[in-house]
């Protein structure tokens, strides 16, 4: 797992796969929070937009079940 924060864009990204793995699908979990999945529907990362607004707060969400295409 790798975590990156870009202060210029106020963007937080949590990698669950190598950064070069490309997302095949992105699902909006809640406004500003997006989950990226690979071609096999495996979670590869989570992106938080305007991260400074949510840092320090407890964030909870459930990922939807995806079926293979």
Residue frames as a rotation matrix with the C-alpha (Angstrom) as fourth column:
UNK 1
0.589 0.808 0.000 0.00
0.808 -0.589 0.000 0.00
0.000 0.000 -1.000 0.00
UNK 2
-0.662 -0.740 0.114 1.21
0.746 -0.666 0.003 3.50
0.073 0.087 0.993 -0.83
UNK 3
0.486 0.795 -0.364 -0.32
0.813 -0.564 -0.147 6.83
-0.322 -0.225 -0.920 0.19
UNK 4
-0.638 -0.647 0.417 0.33
0.754 -0.635 0.168 10.10
0.157 0.421 0.893 -1.65
UNK 5
0.410 0.721 -0.558 -0.88
0.721 -0.631 -0.286 13.61
-0.559 -0.285 -0.779 -0.96
UNK 6
-0.402 -0.438 0.804 -0.64
0.835 -0.535 0.126 16.45
0.375 0.723 0.580 -3.48
UNK 7
-0.304 0.285 -0.909 -1.01
0.693 -0.589 -0.416 19.75
-0.654 -0.756 -0.019 -1.57
UNK 8
-0.932 -0.056 -0.358 -1.32
-0.178 -0.790 0.587 21.83
-0.315 0.611 0.726 -4.76
UNK 9
-0.583 0.753 -0.305 -4.40
-0.284 0.163 0.945 19.90
0.761 0.638 0.118 -5.87
UNK 10
-0.419 0.361 0.833 -5.42
-0.892 0.012 -0.453 18.93
-0.173 -0.933 0.317 -2.30
UNK 11
0.495 0.509 -0.705 -5.68
-0.708 0.706 0.012 15.34
0.504 0.493 0.709 -3.48
UNK 12
-0.202 -0.481 0.853 -5.09
-0.822 0.557 0.120 12.18
-0.533 -0.677 -0.508 -1.44
UNK 13
0.420 0.303 -0.855 -4.60
-0.748 0.649 -0.138 8.84
0.513 0.698 0.499 -3.19
UNK 14
0.045 -0.332 0.942 -4.25
-0.730 0.633 0.258 5.46
-0.682 -0.700 -0.214 -1.52
UNK 15
-0.033 -0.178 -0.983 -2.75
-0.884 0.465 -0.055 2.77
0.467 0.867 -0.173 -3.76
UNK 16
0.451 0.185 0.873 -3.58
-0.611 0.777 0.151 -0.89
-0.651 -0.602 0.463 -3.10
UNK 17
0.759 -0.304 0.575 -1.73
0.592 0.690 -0.417 -1.99
-0.270 0.657 0.704 -6.24
UNK 18
-0.382 -0.924 -0.019 1.39
0.774 -0.331 0.540 -0.76
-0.505 0.191 0.841 -8.00
UNK 19
-0.117 0.356 -0.927 0.86
-0.090 -0.933 -0.348 2.79
-0.989 0.042 0.141 -9.33
UNK 20
-0.793 -0.245 -0.557 1.30
-0.543 -0.131 0.830 1.63
-0.276 0.961 -0.029 -12.93
UNK 21
-0.717 0.641 0.274 -1.81
0.659 0.751 -0.032 -0.61
-0.226 0.158 -0.961 -12.73
UNK 22
-0.920 0.371 0.125 -4.51
-0.244 -0.792 0.559 1.19
0.306 0.484 0.820 -14.72
UNK 23
-0.567 0.804 0.177 -8.07
-0.190 0.082 -0.978 1.65
-0.802 -0.588 0.106 -13.55
UNK 24
-0.897 0.368 0.243 -10.74
0.384 0.380 0.841 0.03
0.218 0.848 -0.482 -15.70
UNK 25
0.152 0.979 0.137 -13.61
0.564 -0.200 0.801 1.43
0.811 -0.045 -0.583 -13.64
UNK 26
-0.938 -0.324 0.125 -14.04
0.098 -0.593 -0.799 4.29
0.333 -0.737 0.588 -11.15
UNK 27
0.025 0.955 -0.295 -16.94
0.739 0.181 0.649 4.33
0.673 -0.234 -0.701 -8.71
UNK 28
-0.427 -0.058 0.902 -18.00
-0.397 -0.884 -0.245 7.40
0.813 -0.463 0.354 -6.74
UNK 29
-0.583 0.140 -0.801 -18.39
0.660 0.657 -0.366 6.26
0.475 -0.741 -0.475 -3.14
UNK 30
0.384 0.601 -0.701 -19.49
0.795 -0.602 -0.080 9.61
-0.470 -0.526 -0.708 -1.78
UNK 31
0.940 -0.047 0.338 -19.00
0.187 -0.758 -0.625 13.08
0.286 0.651 -0.703 -3.27
UNK 32
0.552 -0.807 0.210 -15.24
-0.803 -0.582 -0.126 13.63
0.224 -0.099 -0.970 -3.52
UNK 33
-0.203 -0.592 0.780 -14.29
-0.667 0.667 0.332 10.01
-0.717 -0.453 -0.531 -2.75
UNK 34
0.566 0.326 -0.757 -13.70
-0.816 0.353 -0.458 7.65
0.118 0.877 0.466 -5.67
UNK 35
0.211 -0.452 0.867 -12.66
-0.298 0.815 0.498 4.00
-0.931 -0.363 0.037 -5.79
UNK 36
0.094 -0.285 -0.954 -10.64
-0.995 0.005 -0.099 2.67
0.034 0.958 -0.283 -8.73
UNK 37
0.473 0.120 0.873 -10.92
-0.247 0.969 0.001 -0.96
-0.846 -0.216 0.487 -9.85
UNK 38
-0.639 -0.723 -0.263 -8.80
-0.521 0.155 0.840 -2.94
-0.567 0.673 -0.476 -12.31
UNK 39
-0.410 0.460 -0.787 -10.13
-0.817 0.199 0.542 -5.04
0.406 0.865 0.294 -15.20
UNK 40
-0.571 0.173 -0.803 -10.75
0.258 0.966 0.025 -7.93
0.779 -0.193 -0.596 -12.76
UNK 41
0.443 0.816 0.371 -12.86
-0.009 -0.410 0.912 -5.71
0.896 -0.407 -0.174 -10.44
UNK 42
0.174 -0.488 -0.855 -10.10
0.959 0.281 0.035 -5.66
0.224 -0.826 0.517 -7.81
UNK 43
0.978 0.157 -0.136 -9.82
0.194 -0.921 0.337 -2.46
-0.072 -0.356 -0.932 -5.75
UNK 44
0.222 -0.953 0.204 -6.57
0.883 0.108 -0.456 -0.75
0.412 0.282 0.866 -6.75
UNK 45
-0.816 -0.578 0.010 -6.95
0.518 -0.739 -0.431 2.68
0.256 -0.346 0.903 -5.18
UNK 46
0.353 0.872 -0.340 -9.02
0.933 -0.357 0.055 5.33
-0.073 -0.337 -0.939 -3.46
UNK 47
-0.615 -0.482 0.624 -8.91
0.571 -0.818 -0.069 9.01
0.544 0.313 0.779 -4.35
UNK 48
0.203 0.636 -0.745 -10.06
0.920 -0.383 -0.077 11.78
-0.334 -0.670 -0.663 -2.00
UNK 49
-0.206 -0.162 0.965 -10.62
0.637 -0.771 0.007 15.19
0.743 0.616 0.262 -3.58
UNK 50
0.182 0.139 0.973 -10.34
-0.456 -0.865 0.208 18.26
0.871 -0.481 -0.094 -1.31
UNK 51
0.104 -0.218 -0.970 -8.61
0.512 0.849 -0.136 16.00
0.853 -0.482 0.200 1.18
UNK 52
-0.860 -0.490 0.140 -7.81
0.146 -0.500 -0.854 18.80
0.488 -0.714 0.502 3.64
UNK 53
-0.268 0.851 0.452 -11.54
-0.823 -0.446 0.352 19.12
0.502 -0.278 0.819 4.33
UNK 54
0.720 0.601 -0.347 -11.80
-0.380 0.760 0.527 15.47
0.580 -0.248 0.776 5.38
UNK 55
-0.234 -0.860 -0.454 -8.39
0.166 0.424 -0.890 14.92
0.958 -0.284 0.044 7.01
UNK 56
-0.938 -0.181 0.296 -8.83
-0.255 -0.218 -0.942 14.34
0.235 -0.959 0.158 10.71
UNK 57
-0.037 0.974 0.223 -12.46
-0.988 -0.002 -0.155 13.32
-0.150 -0.226 0.962 10.31
UNK 58
-0.537 -0.041 0.843 -13.65
-0.126 0.991 -0.033 9.77
-0.834 -0.124 -0.537 10.50
UNK 59
-0.211 0.424 -0.881 -14.58
-0.976 -0.143 0.165 8.60
-0.056 0.894 0.444 7.02
UNK 60
-0.560 0.105 0.822 -16.56
-0.074 0.982 -0.176 5.42
-0.825 -0.159 -0.542 6.56
UNK 61
0.076 0.632 -0.771 -18.02
-0.969 -0.134 -0.206 3.99
-0.233 0.763 0.602 3.40
UNK 62
0.134 0.043 0.990 -18.90
0.011 0.999 -0.045 0.66
-0.991 0.017 0.133 1.86
UNK 63
-0.720 -0.405 -0.564 -17.72
-0.575 -0.107 0.811 -0.38
-0.389 0.908 -0.156 -1.55
UNK 64
0.382 0.908 -0.173 -20.40
-0.854 0.275 -0.443 -1.67
-0.354 0.317 0.880 -3.87
UNK 65
-0.035 -0.315 0.949 -20.22
0.085 0.945 0.317 -5.26
-0.996 0.091 -0.006 -5.01
UNK 66
-0.024 -0.054 -0.998 -19.14
-0.919 -0.392 0.044 -5.41
-0.393 0.918 -0.040 -8.64
UNK 67
0.630 0.218 0.746 -19.87
0.061 0.943 -0.328 -8.18
-0.774 0.252 0.580 -11.05
UNK 68
-0.500 -0.852 0.155 -17.39
0.180 0.072 0.981 -9.19
-0.847 0.518 0.118 -13.70
UNK 69
0.105 0.530 -0.841 -18.22
-0.713 -0.550 -0.436 -7.72
-0.694 0.645 0.320 -17.07
